[in-house]
Amino acid sequence: MRTIILFIVCSDPADSGSDCAFLDGRRTGSNIEVSFKVAYPFGMGKTFTIGELAHAAEVPASTLRYYERIGLLCPEGRSPGNYRLYGKESLKRLRFIRAAQATGFQLEDVTTLFELQDGSAEPCKEVETLIEERLAGLEEQMKHLRQVKKVLSASLRLCRKTEGRGRCEVIERLRGGKGNRKR
């Protein structure tokens, strides 16, 4: 539903010249100034409130508000009650963000992808560089996770070995207590 609020201002309402307009059946003066307050841009098509957009994209509304704060998403208009309104382009943009995240890109990367998408004619080289950087970061994380896995596996073996003694050797070691420490 489109809401248009029409304000008519007359320079001289007492003037009964030939250039007159009618408002609510009353004759008004000439030199009419007409202003429109439109709730959202014409041609926007289907609109969504923040809750409707969140539901359509299967994300919490708080995520949309966060994307707005960091500049990834902007409402395309406002309702007469000043609620955010989004169009189909916002839904497409949101789906792009979510697909990029599912691929392994971080939000900073998504910002760069949008800049590349809207900018240079051949962004592939920049996207390749971005992917290479992301892969290098993942390799570092995996290296760290392999170390964590190694430590947790050793702790599990220690628990199983010492569980019959009435105290947990792992907790003792974490407290800094005395226990059999292998180096």
Backbone as a printed PyTorch tensor [residue, N CA C, xyz], in Angstrom:
tensor([[[  0.8430,  -1.1740,   0.0000],
         [  0.0000,   0.0000,   0.0000],
         [  0.8860,   1.2340,   0.0000]],

        [[  0.6630,   2.1450,  -0.9420],
         [  1.4370,   3.3720,  -1.0280],
         [  0.6650,   4.4830,  -0.3490]],

        [[  1.3750,   5.2330,   0.4550],
         [  0.7610,   6.3530,   1.1420],
         [  1.3880,   7.6310,   0.6400]],

        [[  0.5650,   8.5390,   0.1670],
         [  1.0510,   9.8420,  -0.2740],
         [  0.2890,  10.8920,   0.5210]],

        [[  1.0320,  11.7530,   1.1750],
         [  0.4340,  12.8490,   1.9240],
         [  0.6100,  14.0970,   1.0890]],

        [[ -0.4700,  14.7700,   0.7740],
         [ -0.4390,  15.9320,  -0.0950],
         [ -0.6910,  17.1800,   0.7230]],

        [[  0.2370,  18.1210,   0.6080],
         [  0.0870,  19.4120,   1.2690],
         [ -0.1190,  20.4710,   0.1900]],

        [[ -1.1150,  21.2790,   0.3160],
         [ -1.3360,  22.3590,  -0.6390],
         [ -1.2350,  23.6710,   0.1080]],

        [[ -0.3680,  24.5400,  -0.4000],
         [ -0.1610,  25.8430,   0.2150],
         [ -0.5190,  26.9000,  -0.8190]],

        [[ -1.3510,  27.8180,  -0.4500],
         [ -1.7610,  28.8800,  -1.3630],
         [ -1.1380,  30.1910,  -0.9070]],

        [[ -0.6970,  30.9820,  -1.8740],
         [ -0.0910,  32.2500,  -1.5070],
         [ -1.1350,  33.2650,  -1.0600]],

        [[ -2.3540,  33.2060,  -1.6140],
         [ -3.4180,  34.1310,  -1.2260],
         [ -4.7560,  33.4140,  -1.3240]],

        [[ -5.2100,  32.7920,  -0.2500],
         [ -6.4460,  32.0270,  -0.3020],
         [ -7.6680,  32.8840,  -0.6230]],

        [[ -7.6090,  34.1930,  -0.4450],
         [ -8.7680,  35.0530,  -0.7010],
         [ -8.8910,  35.3780,  -2.1900]],

        [[ -7.7840,  35.1890,  -2.9320],
         [ -7.7920,  35.4960,  -4.3620],
         [ -8.7360,  34.5410,  -5.0730]],

        [[ -9.6270,  35.0740,  -5.8760],
         [-10.5690,  34.2230,  -6.5920],
         [-10.3260,  34.3140,  -8.0880]],

        [[ -9.0490,  34.4460,  -8.4750],
         [ -8.6770,  34.5600,  -9.8770],
         [ -8.9990,  33.2830, -10.6370]],

        [[ -8.6690,  33.3020, -11.9010],
         [ -9.0220,  32.1760, -12.7520],
         [ -8.1610,  30.9400, -12.4720]],

        [[ -6.9620,  31.1010, -11.9350],
         [ -6.0970,  29.9530, -11.6240],
         [ -6.3680,  29.4730, -10.2090]],

        [[ -7.4840,  28.8260, -10.0280],
         [ -7.8720,  28.3650,  -8.6950],
         [ -7.8800,  26.8430,  -8.6610]],

        [[ -7.6350,  26.2970,  -7.4860],
         [ -7.7230,  24.8580,  -7.2770],
         [ -8.7450,  24.6030,  -6.1930]],

        [[ -9.1710,  23.3860,  -6.0790],
         [-10.1650,  23.0330,  -5.0840],
         [ -9.5640,  22.0130,  -4.1300]],

        [[ -9.8070,  22.2070,  -2.8960],
         [ -9.3410,  21.3010,  -1.8530],
         [-10.5260,  21.0230,  -0.9580]],

        [[-10.9320,  19.7800,  -0.8830],
         [-12.0860,  19.3820,  -0.0970],
         [-13.3260,  20.1880,  -0.4900]],

        [[-13.4780,  20.4520,  -1.7780],
         [-14.6730,  21.1440,  -2.2500],
         [-14.6520,  22.6440,  -2.0420]],

        [[-13.5840,  23.1890,  -1.4830],
         [-13.5060,  24.6370,  -1.2680],
         [-12.6170,  25.2540,  -2.3240]],

        [[-12.9650,  26.4280,  -2.6960],
         [-12.1760,  27.1660,  -3.6690],
         [-10.9670,  27.7610,  -2.9470]],

        [[ -9.7840,  27.5860,  -3.5480],
         [ -8.5810,  28.1460,  -2.9450],
         [ -7.9290,  29.0920,  -3.9270]],

        [[ -6.9340,  29.7890,  -3.4790],
         [ -6.3050,  30.8270,  -4.2890],
         [ -5.3730,  30.3010,  -5.3610]],

        [[ -4.8810,  31.2410,  -6.1680],
         [ -3.9580,  30.8980,  -7.2410],
         [ -2.5490,  30.7710,  -6.6770]],

        [[ -1.5830,  30.5840,  -7.5580],
         [ -0.1840,  30.3900,  -7.1670],
         [ -0.0550,  29.2440,  -6.1640]],

        [[ -0.5650,  28.1200,  -6.5290],
         [ -0.5760,  26.9620,  -5.6360],
         [  0.7830,  26.2780,  -5.6620]],

        [[  1.2940,  25.9770,  -4.4900],
         [  2.5340,  25.2340,  -4.3520],
         [  2.1540,  23.8560,  -3.8330]],

        [[  2.6110,  22.8340,  -4.5140],
         [  2.2510,  21.4730,  -4.1300],
         [  3.5260,  20.7480,  -3.7190]],

        [[  3.5000,  20.0930,  -2.5610],
         [  4.6170,  19.2860,  -2.0720],
         [  4.0970,  17.8970,  -1.7820]],

        [[  4.9650,  16.9090,  -1.9560],
         [  4.6050,  15.5380,  -1.6440],
         [  5.5530,  14.9960,  -0.5870]],

        [[  5.0070,  14.2610,   0.3160],
         [  5.8240,  13.4920,   1.2470],
         [  5.5220,  12.0380,   0.9220]],

        [[  6.4970,  11.3620,   0.3490],
         [  6.2950,  10.0010,  -0.1000],
         [  6.9340,   9.0660,   0.9100]],

        [[  6.2220,   8.0150,   1.2600],
         [  6.7070,   7.0910,   2.2690],
         [  7.9230,   6.3020,   1.7850]],

        [[  8.0010,   6.0030,   0.5090],
         [  9.1500,   5.3070,  -0.0430],
         [  9.2430,   5.6420,  -1.5130]],

        [[ 10.3910,   5.4350,  -2.1000],
         [ 10.5870,   5.8320,  -3.4940],
         [  9.6150,   5.1350,  -4.4330]],

        [[  9.0850,   5.8770,  -5.3950],
         [  8.2310,   5.2790,  -6.4110],
         [  9.0460,   4.2760,  -7.2050]],

        [[  8.3970,   3.2270,  -7.6690],
         [  9.0890,   2.2250,  -8.4620],
         [  9.8400,   1.2150,  -7.6170]],

        [[  9.7460,   1.3300,  -6.3190],
         [ 10.4580,   0.4240,  -5.4400],
         [  9.8330,  -0.9660,  -5.4910]],

        [[  8.5860,  -1.0720,  -5.8950],
         [  7.9160,  -2.3630,  -5.9760],
         [  7.6030,  -2.9040,  -4.6000]],

        [[  7.7520,  -4.2070,  -4.4570],
         [  7.4750,  -4.8790,  -3.1900],
         [  8.3780,  -4.3280,  -2.1070]],

        [[  7.7980,  -3.9750,  -0.9820],
         [  8.6010,  -3.4900,   0.1410],
         [  8.4940,  -4.4460,   1.3100]],

        [[  9.5330,  -4.4120,   2.1230],
         [  9.6080,  -5.2480,   3.3160],
         [  9.9210,  -4.3490,   4.5010]],

        [[  9.2990,  -4.6310,   5.6220],
         [  9.7620,  -4.0270,   6.8690],
         [ 10.9980,  -4.8100,   7.2830]],

        [[ 11.6670,  -4.3690,   8.3130],
         [ 12.8770,  -5.0710,   8.7400],
         [ 12.5550,  -6.5090,   9.1590]],

        [[ 11.4260,  -6.7050,   9.8240],
         [ 11.0260,  -8.0470,  10.2370],
         [ 10.6960,  -8.9370,   9.0530]],

        [[ 10.0130,  -8.3780,   8.0540],
         [  9.6710,  -9.1520,   6.8650],
         [ 10.9170,  -9.5260,   6.0670]],

        [[ 11.8450,  -8.5880,   5.9500],
         [ 13.0960,  -8.8720,   5.2390],
         [ 13.8990,  -9.9360,   5.9880]],

        [[ 13.9460,  -9.8120,   7.2900],
         [ 14.6710, -10.7980,   8.1050],
         [ 14.0580, -12.1860,   7.9080]],

        [[ 12.7380, -12.2500,   7.9010],
         [ 12.0480, -13.5280,   7.7130],
         [ 12.3280, -14.0870,   6.3180]],

        [[ 12.2630, -13.2320,   5.2960],
         [ 12.4940, -13.6760,   3.9210],
         [ 13.9100, -14.2100,   3.7310]],

        [[ 14.8670, -13.6170,   4.4290],
         [ 16.2670, -14.0290,   4.3020],
         [ 16.6840, -15.0320,   5.3770]],

        [[ 15.7810, -15.3360,   6.2790],
         [ 16.0370, -16.2950,   7.3670],
         [ 17.2040, -15.8740,   8.2460]],

        [[ 17.2040, -14.5970,   8.6440],
         [ 18.2000, -14.0690,   9.5810],
         [ 17.4610, -13.2450,  10.6310]],

        [[ 18.0480, -13.0540,  11.8000],
         [ 17.4070, -12.2020,  12.8140],
         [ 17.4230, -10.7320,  12.3940]],

        [[ 16.4260,  -9.9960,  12.8160],
         [ 16.3590,  -8.5570,  12.5220],
         [ 17.5820,  -7.8420,  13.1010]],

        [[ 18.1010,  -8.3310,  14.2050],
         [ 19.2890,  -7.7090,  14.7990],
         [ 20.4840,  -7.7980,  13.8490]],

        [[ 20.5490,  -8.8490,  13.0460],
         [ 21.6160,  -8.9810,  12.0540],
         [ 21.4870,  -7.8820,  11.0010]],

        [[ 20.2540,  -7.6100,  10.5730],
         [ 20.0400,  -6.5440,   9.5860],
         [ 20.4480,  -5.1970,  10.1560]],

        [[ 20.1000,  -4.9550,  11.4140],
         [ 20.4770,  -3.6830,  12.0450],
         [ 22.0010,  -3.5640,  12.1190]],

        [[ 22.6680,  -4.6720,  12.4130],
         [ 24.1350,  -4.6720,  12.4510],
         [ 24.7000,  -4.3780,  11.0610]],

        [[ 24.1670,  -5.0270,  10.0450],
         [ 24.6180,  -4.7670,   8.6790],
         [ 24.4150,  -3.2940,   8.3090]],

        [[ 23.3410,  -2.6990,   8.7960],
         [ 23.1210,  -1.2650,   8.5640],
         [ 24.2080,  -0.4390,   9.2390]],

        [[ 24.5050,  -0.7580,  10.5050],
         [ 25.5090,   0.0110,  11.2510],
         [ 26.8730,  -0.0230,  10.5820]],

        [[ 27.2300,  -1.1600,   9.9680],
         [ 28.5550,  -1.2660,   9.3520],
         [ 28.5300,  -0.9070,   7.8690]],

        [[ 27.3740,  -0.5110,   7.3580],
         [ 27.2800,   0.0000,   5.9980],
         [ 27.0680,  -1.0280,   4.8960]],

        [[ 26.7280,  -2.2570,   5.2410],
         [ 26.4850,  -3.2670,   4.2170],
         [ 25.0680,  -3.2130,   3.6590]],

        [[ 24.1470,  -2.6630,   4.4140],
         [ 22.7440,  -2.6410,   4.0170],
         [ 22.1460,  -1.3090,   4.4210]],

        [[ 21.3310,  -0.7450,   3.5560],
         [ 20.6730,   0.5320,   3.8570],
         [ 19.1940,   0.4110,   3.5350]],

        [[ 18.3260,   0.9410,   4.3910],
         [ 16.9060,   0.9360,   4.0300],
         [ 16.7040,   1.8410,   2.8130]],

        [[ 15.7510,   1.4560,   1.9860],
         [ 15.5110,   2.2130,   0.7600],
         [ 14.4520,   3.2890,   0.9550]],

        [[ 13.8380,   3.3000,   2.1080],
         [ 12.8240,   4.3090,   2.3850],
         [ 12.3010,   4.1540,   3.8000]],

        [[ 11.2970,   4.9420,   4.1160],
         [ 10.6650,   4.9110,   5.4390],
         [  9.1530,   4.9000,   5.2650]],

        [[  8.4740,   4.2390,   6.1760],
         [  7.0150,   4.2230,   6.1710],
         [  6.5100,   5.5160,   6.8040]],

        [[  5.2150,   5.7970,   6.6990],
         [  4.6810,   6.9870,   7.3700],
         [  4.9480,   6.9750,   8.8830]],

        [[  5.0630,   5.7760,   9.4610],
         [  5.3840,   5.6440,  10.8770],
         [  6.8870,   5.6330,  11.1340]],

        [[  7.6900,   5.9330,  10.1220],
         [  9.1410,   6.0200,  10.1880],
         [  9.8280,   4.6550,  10.3640]],

        [[  9.1460,   3.5730,   9.9580],
         [  9.7760,   2.2530,   9.9730],
         [ 10.6510,   2.1080,   8.7380]],

        [[ 11.7390,   1.3630,   8.8730],
         [ 12.6150,   1.1050,   7.7410],
         [ 11.8480,   0.2970,   6.6940]],

        [[ 12.0610,   0.6310,   5.4310],
         [ 11.4820,  -0.1390,   4.3390],
         [ 12.5950,  -0.5600,   3.3960]],

        [[ 12.5140,  -1.8020,   2.9530],
         [ 13.5120,  -2.3750,   2.0630],
         [ 12.8090,  -2.9010,   0.8220]],

        [[ 13.5280,  -2.9600,  -0.2780],
         [ 12.9830,  -3.4780,  -1.5200],
         [ 13.6520,  -4.7790,  -1.9180]],

        [[ 13.3450,  -5.2110,  -3.1380],
         [ 13.9080,  -6.4660,  -3.6480],
         [ 15.4300,  -6.3970,  -3.7510]],

        [[ 15.9630,  -5.2160,  -4.0510],
         [ 17.4270,  -5.0770,  -4.1380],
         [ 18.0830,  -5.3390,  -2.7840]],

        [[ 17.4380,  -4.9090,  -1.7180],
         [ 17.9760,  -5.1750,  -0.3740],
         [ 17.9820,  -6.6630,  -0.0910]],

        [[ 16.9270,  -7.3470,  -0.5180],
         [ 16.8690,  -8.7980,  -0.3220],
         [ 17.9780,  -9.4850,  -1.1190]],

        [[ 18.1900,  -9.0560,  -2.3580],
         [ 19.2790,  -9.6220,  -3.1640],
         [ 20.6270,  -9.3620,  -2.5070]],

        [[ 20.8200,  -8.1550,  -2.0110],
         [ 22.0810,  -7.7890,  -1.3610],
         [ 22.3030,  -8.6320,  -0.1030]],

        [[ 21.2480,  -8.8170,   0.6650],
         [ 21.3290,  -9.6240,   1.8850],
         [ 21.6640, -11.0730,   1.5500]],

        [[ 21.0540, -11.6000,   0.5200],
         [ 21.3530, -12.9810,   0.1110],
         [ 22.7990, -13.1080,  -0.3750]],

        [[ 23.3020, -12.0730,  -1.0360],
         [ 24.7130, -12.0590,  -1.4550],
         [ 25.6230, -12.1000,  -0.2350]],

        [[ 25.3080, -11.2930,   0.7690],
         [ 26.1060, -11.2480,   2.0020],
         [ 26.1520, -12.6310,   2.6430]],

        [[ 24.9820, -13.2530,   2.7740],
         [ 24.9070, -14.5560,   3.4330],
         [ 25.6300, -15.6390,   2.6240]],

        [[ 25.5100, -15.5900,   1.2870],
         [ 26.2020, -16.5680,   0.4360],
         [ 27.7090, -16.3920,   0.5380]],

        [[ 28.1660, -15.1460,   0.5650],
         [ 29.6050, -14.8840,   0.6980],
         [ 30.1150, -15.3980,   2.0370]],

        [[ 29.3450, -15.1770,   3.1070],
         [ 29.7600, -15.6800,   4.4200],
         [ 29.7990, -17.2050,   4.4270]],

        [[ 28.8140, -17.8430,   3.8010],
         [ 28.7770, -19.3060,   3.7570],
         [ 29.9640, -19.8600,   2.9660]],

        [[ 30.4930, -19.0630,   2.0470],
         [ 31.6490, -19.4600,   1.2540],
         [ 32.9430, -19.3090,   2.0420]],

        [[ 32.9060, -18.5470,   3.1250],
         [ 34.1010, -18.3750,   3.9480],
         [ 34.6060, -16.9530,   4.0150]],

        [[ 33.9380, -16.0300,   3.3380],
         [ 34.3420, -14.6310,   3.4000],
         [ 33.8540, -13.9960,   4.6900]],

        [[ 34.6420, -13.0740,   5.2120],
         [ 34.2400, -12.3030,   6.3860],
         [ 33.5420, -11.0330,   5.9160]],

        [[ 32.9020, -10.3280,   6.8480],
         [ 32.1380,  -9.1420,   6.4680],
         [ 33.0040,  -8.0610,   5.8270]],

        [[ 34.2620,  -7.9340,   6.2770],
         [ 35.1580,  -6.9690,   5.6380],
         [ 35.3830,  -7.3480,   4.1760]],

        [[ 35.4720,  -8.6650,   3.9310],
         [ 35.6330,  -9.1540,   2.5630],
         [ 34.3960,  -8.8340,   1.7280]],

        [[ 33.2280,  -8.9660,   2.3250],
         [ 31.9780,  -8.6950,   1.6140],
         [ 31.9400,  -7.2320,   1.1840]],

        [[ 32.3890,  -6.3340,   2.0560],
         [ 32.4620,  -4.9180,   1.6970],
         [ 33.3520,  -4.7400,   0.4730]],

        [[ 34.4890,  -5.3990,   0.4720],
         [ 35.4010,  -5.3240,  -0.6700],
         [ 34.7500,  -5.9120,  -1.9190]],

        [[ 34.0460,  -7.0240,  -1.7750],
         [ 33.3710,  -7.6440,  -2.9260],
         [ 32.3240,  -6.7010,  -3.5180]],

        [[ 31.5830,  -6.0080,  -2.6520],
         [ 30.6050,  -5.0370,  -3.1560],
         [ 31.3040,  -3.9080,  -3.9090]],

        [[ 32.4200,  -3.4350,  -3.3690],
         [ 33.1660,  -2.3630,  -4.0370],
         [ 33.6730,  -2.8330,  -5.4000]],

        [[ 34.1630,  -4.0690,  -5.4520],
         [ 34.6470,  -4.6210,  -6.7160],
         [ 33.5070,  -4.8350,  -7.6980]],

        [[ 32.3890,  -5.3090,  -7.1950],
         [ 31.2190,  -5.5620,  -8.0360],
         [ 30.7230,  -4.2650,  -8.6690]],

        [[ 30.7510,  -3.1900,  -7.9060],
         [ 30.2390,  -1.9080,  -8.3830],
         [ 31.2970,  -1.0720,  -9.0900]],

        [[ 32.5510,  -1.5240,  -9.0440],
         [ 33.6330,  -0.6840,  -9.5610],
         [ 34.2470,  -1.1820, -10.8400]],

        [[ 35.3980,  -1.7830, -10.7070],
         [ 36.2030,  -2.1240, -11.8810],
         [ 35.4950,  -3.1280, -12.7870]],

        [[ 35.8350,  -3.0550, -14.0700],
         [ 35.2100,  -3.9230, -15.0610],
         [ 35.6770,  -5.3680, -14.9270]],

        [[ 36.9200,  -5.5700, -14.4790],
         [ 37.4640,  -6.9180, -14.3510],
         [ 38.0040,  -7.1430, -12.9390]],

        [[ 37.1150,  -7.4690, -12.0080],
         [ 37.5390,  -7.5890, -10.6090],
         [ 38.1440,  -8.9420, -10.2470]],

        [[ 38.2660,  -9.8630, -11.1960],
         [ 38.6880, -11.2260, -10.8610],
         [ 40.0350, -11.2880, -10.1570]],

        [[ 41.0070, -10.4780, -10.6040],
         [ 42.3370, -10.5110,  -9.9870],
         [ 42.2500, -10.1020,  -8.5150]],

        [[ 41.4610,  -9.0550,  -8.2290],
         [ 41.2980,  -8.6140,  -6.8460],
         [ 40.5860,  -9.6670,  -6.0090]],

        [[ 39.6080, -10.3470,  -6.6150],
         [ 38.8890, -11.4080,  -5.8950],
         [ 39.8360, -12.5710,  -5.6230]],

        [[ 40.6830, -12.9020,  -6.6000],
         [ 41.6800, -13.9650,  -6.3920],
         [ 42.5850, -13.6320,  -5.2130]],

        [[ 43.0560, -12.4030,  -5.1520],
         [ 43.9280, -11.9680,  -4.0520],
         [ 43.1930, -12.0810,  -2.7170]],

        [[ 41.9420, -11.6700,  -2.7120],
         [ 41.1370, -11.7610,  -1.4910],
         [ 40.9850, -13.2130,  -1.0390]],

        [[ 40.7290, -14.1000,  -1.9860],
         [ 40.5840, -15.5240,  -1.6610],
         [ 41.9100, -16.0970,  -1.1560]],

        [[ 43.0130, -15.7290,  -1.7790],
         [ 44.3300, -16.2040,  -1.3340],
         [ 44.6070, -15.7650,   0.1010]],

        [[ 44.2780, -14.5210,   0.4130],
         [ 44.4650, -14.0260,   1.7830],
         [ 43.5890, -14.7940,   2.7670]],

        [[ 42.3510, -15.0560,   2.3760],
         [ 41.4340, -15.7990,   3.2450],
         [ 41.9490, -17.2160,   3.4570]],

        [[ 42.4540, -17.8610,   2.3970],
         [ 42.9990, -19.2160,   2.5220],
         [ 44.2190, -19.2510,   3.4410]],

        [[ 45.0870, -18.2500,   3.3350],
         [ 46.2660, -18.1850,   4.2150],
         [ 45.8260, -18.0460,   5.6710]],

        [[ 44.8260, -17.2320,   5.9060],
         [ 44.2970, -17.0790,   7.2660],
         [ 43.6990, -18.3730,   7.7850]],

        [[ 42.9910, -19.0750,   6.9300],
         [ 42.4030, -20.3590,   7.3360],
         [ 43.4810, -21.3930,   7.6460]],

        [[ 44.5530, -21.3680,   6.8820],
         [ 45.6530, -22.3040,   7.1360],
         [ 46.2520, -22.0670,   8.5260]],

        [[ 46.4140, -20.8110,   8.8940],
         [ 46.9090, -20.4740,  10.2380],
         [ 45.9360, -20.9620,  11.3170]],

        [[ 44.6510, -20.7360,  11.0870],
         [ 43.6510, -21.2000,  12.0550],
         [ 43.6680, -22.7150,  12.1780]],

        [[ 43.7940, -23.3910,  11.0480],
         [ 43.8210, -24.8580,  11.0810],
         [ 45.0560, -25.3680,  11.8170]],

        [[ 46.1900, -24.7060,  11.6310],
         [ 47.4160, -25.0730,  12.3420],
         [ 47.1940, -24.9550,  13.8490]],

        [[ 46.5850, -23.8440,  14.2490],
         [ 46.2860, -23.6370,  15.6710],
         [ 45.2970, -24.6970,  16.1680]],

        [[ 44.2810, -24.9930,  15.3980],
         [ 43.2820, -25.9890,  15.8120],
         [ 43.8910, -27.3920,  15.9070]],

        [[ 44.8290, -27.7110,  15.0210],
         [ 45.5040, -29.0140,  15.1240],
         [ 46.2710, -29.1120,  16.4420]],

        [[ 46.8960, -28.0110,  16.8690],
         [ 47.6180, -27.9900,  18.1370],
         [ 46.6470, -28.1510,  19.3090]],

        [[ 45.5030, -27.4510,  19.2380],
         [ 44.4880, -27.5790,  20.2920],
         [ 43.9890, -29.0240,  20.3590]],

        [[ 43.7480, -29.6220,  19.1890],
         [ 43.2960, -31.0110,  19.1510],
         [ 44.3220, -31.9410,  19.7930]],

        [[ 45.5900, -31.7200,  19.5080],
         [ 46.6660, -32.5340,  20.0770],
         [ 46.6730, -32.4400,  21.6040]],

        [[ 46.5540, -31.2150,  22.1290],
         [ 46.5490, -31.0010,  23.5830],
         [ 45.3130, -31.6280,  24.2200]],

        [[ 44.1420, -31.4540,  23.6010],
         [ 42.9220, -32.0440,  24.1580],
         [ 42.9660, -33.5710,  24.1230]],

        [[ 43.5060, -34.1380,  23.0640],
         [ 43.6320, -35.6060,  22.9810],
         [ 44.5430, -36.1400,  24.0810]],

        [[ 45.6480, -35.4460,  24.3110],
         [ 46.5640, -35.8490,  25.3830],
         [ 45.8730, -35.7270,  26.7470]],

        [[ 45.0820, -34.6790,  26.9340],
         [ 44.3590, -34.4910,  28.1960],
         [ 43.3350, -35.5960,  28.3960]],

        [[ 42.6550, -35.9870,  27.3270],
         [ 41.6780, -37.0720,  27.4300],
         [ 42.3590, -38.3850,  27.8010]],

        [[ 43.4890, -38.6630,  27.1880],
         [ 44.2430, -39.8790,  27.5410],
         [ 44.6500, -39.8520,  29.0130]],

        [[ 45.0960, -38.6860,  29.4880],
         [ 45.5010, -38.5420,  30.8790],
         [ 44.3140, -38.7620,  31.8150]],

        [[ 43.1490, -38.2050,  31.4570],
         [ 41.9420, -38.4070,  32.2780],
         [ 41.6040, -39.8910,  32.3940]],

        [[ 41.6220, -40.5530,  31.2790],
         [ 41.2650, -41.9790,  31.2740],
         [ 42.2780, -42.8080,  32.0610]],

        [[ 43.5150, -42.4000,  32.0240],
         [ 44.5780, -43.1250,  32.7180],
         [ 44.4970, -42.9190,  34.2310]],

        [[ 44.0920, -41.7230,  34.6710],
         [ 44.1540, -41.4040,  36.1030],
         [ 42.7870, -41.2990,  36.7700]],

        [[ 41.7010, -41.6590,  36.0880],
         [ 40.3710, -41.4340,  36.6520],
         [ 40.0890, -42.2650,  37.9090]],

        [[ 40.7110, -43.3770,  38.1070],
         [ 40.4640, -44.2180,  39.2700],
         [ 41.1300, -43.7140,  40.5410]],

        [[ 41.8940, -42.6530,  40.5050],
         [ 42.6370, -42.1700,  41.6610],
         [ 41.8320, -41.2120,  42.5340]],

        [[ 40.6250, -40.8750,  42.1290],
         [ 39.7840, -40.0140,  42.9620],
         [ 39.9800, -38.5210,  42.7220]],

        [[ 40.8470, -38.1600,  41.8670],
         [ 41.0060, -36.7490,  41.5160],
         [ 41.3590, -36.6740,  40.0430]],

        [[ 41.1070, -35.5150,  39.4810],
         [ 41.3430, -35.3410,  38.0460],
         [ 42.7010, -34.7010,  37.8320]],

        [[ 43.5670, -35.4170,  37.1820],
         [ 44.9200, -34.9520,  36.9150],
         [ 44.9150, -33.7010,  36.0290]],

        [[ 43.9820, -33.6240,  35.0910],
         [ 43.9170, -32.4790,  34.1870],
         [ 43.5820, -31.2120,  34.9780]],

        [[ 42.6120, -31.3120,  35.8800],
         [ 42.2530, -30.1460,  36.7040],
         [ 43.4290, -29.7440,  37.5730]],

        [[ 44.1210, -30.7230,  38.1390],
         [ 45.2950, -30.4210,  38.9570],
         [ 46.3550, -29.6690,  38.1480]],

        [[ 46.5840, -30.1090,  36.9300],
         [ 47.5810, -29.4440,  36.0990],
         [ 47.1420, -28.0250,  35.7220]],

        [[ 45.8540, -27.8570,  35.4520],
         [ 45.3550, -26.5230,  35.1030],
         [ 45.4470, -25.5730,  36.2960]],

        [[ 45.2680, -26.0950,  37.4940],
         [ 45.3950, -25.2810,  38.7060],
         [ 46.8510, -24.9370,  38.9930]],

        [[ 47.7540, -25.6690,  38.3720],
         [ 49.1820, -25.4360,  38.6380],
         [ 49.6560, -26.3090,  39.7740]],

        [[ 48.8430, -27.2880,  40.1230],
         [ 49.2240, -28.2060,  41.2160],
         [ 50.2530, -29.1970,  40.7570]],

        [[ 50.6730, -30.0020,  41.6980],
         [ 51.6920, -30.9960,  41.3840],
         [ 51.0280, -32.2260,  40.7730]],

        [[ 51.6530, -32.7450,  39.8470],
         [ 51.1640, -33.9510,  39.1840],
         [ 52.2470, -34.4320,  38.2510]],

        [[ 52.0070, -35.5690,  37.6700],
         [ 52.9720, -36.0820,  36.7110],
         [ 52.9210, -35.2210,  35.4620]],

        [[ 53.9630, -34.4920,  35.2410],
         [ 54.0130, -33.6200,  34.0810],
         [ 55.0470, -34.1680,  33.1130]],

        [[ 54.5810, -34.4230,  31.9230],
         [ 55.5040, -34.8420,  30.8770],
         [ 55.9700, -33.6310,  30.1340]],

        [[ 57.2160, -33.6000,  29.8270],
         [ 57.7680, -32.4670,  29.0520],
         [ 58.4290, -32.9880,  27.8310]]])
